[in-house]
Structure formats: structure tokens, C-alpha cells
Amino acid sequence: MNPLNIFYQPGTVVKHYLENPNLAKAVFFVLLPGILSVLGLLIYGLNIDFFLEIFNLLLAVLAWIIASILIVLIITLFARKSVRTEFYGIASAVSLTRLLGAAAVFLFLLIPIILPGEIFSSVKEFQTGAVTLSESADNISVAMDSDAFLSAVPIVSAIVLLTVIFAVLSVLVYYKIISKHVNSNILVHSIALICFLVLDLIFMKIIGF
């Protein structure tokens, strides 16, 4: 099944990946947001710390593994049965949230093209040390008063809205994973989801992701 169907058939895609695990594809989805970020930095000529980027990629894999383990534990707790044998399927389904994250990264990489060139140039000059923070802020302030910036605002707002939708879809993916394994009602599923999200947030803070 085409993983891009996650944008309009999340339930069907989650079910497919639960039943047909593909760890190679899952790892690719997990690494994709970081890879796109690095490509964006290269394309826009910004400074890159390759060791830091590699570390972030490894951290992304660790975060994915932790999220998969946590959701297995939550399902075990609420379903009162072990789902360890289904770990690979759950991990594959969890990786779909990273595919949604990659879509959000791609959209944000379009923003420098949409906004007036002076804004990105000022950010780039500050990042490379060519100007001070106050000088960069002054240049950006001037660019934001232009008609070009005002005309770009609706497009940038649409991008932000889409990223919010992708975030909601990610939560829906987790909900679908839980509801497929916990035979109960929407209230129990929702409580299980909240427990998972809280624990996942705590662990992400611990590992600094």
C-alpha cells in the first residue's frame, strides 16, 4: 500500500502496516525528516554541523524505538494481554507519524522561497556571523513592512495550518494503533492515548529530542 495514503486514509494505512511490518521502510520514514532538514540547510547555504546532524538522526531512531515500546506497554496494560510478538507491526505503524513529520519539514522548507528574500538573507547573514542579531532584526523588520511580505502571509499561514493538521493525523495514527489492539470503547481508547502521549513526552524530554 502507498504510504502517502496516510494523508487521507489513515485508518486503512495503519491497519496495513500493523499487519505487514516493513522495518526497512519504517527506518527510512524515521530518518526522512532529518534528511530533509540537512538537504534544506545545504540548498539554502546555511552552516551545518554534520556530527550534530548524525547525532540527531540517531536520536530520532531512539525516539521511535522508545515510542514503539511505550505504546506496546500501554496496549498491554489496557488490553491485559501481551502484544510483544506484534512489536514490529506496531513499530512500523508508529513510523508513519515520522512520515507526517517529514511532510511538515518539507512544507517549512518552502517558506524561505515564499517570504521576501531580504528576510532569509538576514537570517543567513546572522547565522554565518556576517551581521549582529540587532542588525538582522532591523533588516527583517524592514522586510516585514513590505507588500511582498503581506502577500506571503496567507500562504505561510496555510503551511502552518497544514502542519497542525499533520500533527493531528499523527495523534490519530497512535489512536488507531491502540484501538486496533484494545477491545473497548472510545473513552478507554482516549485514556490510553493520553497516557501514551504523556509518557512519550516525558521520555522525549529525558533524551533531549
Secondary structure as UniProt FT lines:
FT   HELIX           3..7
FT   HELIX           10..19
FT   HELIX           23..43
FT   TURN            44..45
FT   HELIX           50..79
FT   HELIX           84..86
FT   HELIX           87..109
FT   HELIX           111..114
FT   HELIX           117..127
FT   TURN            128..129
FT   HELIX           133..144
FT   HELIX           147..181
FT   HELIX           186..207
//
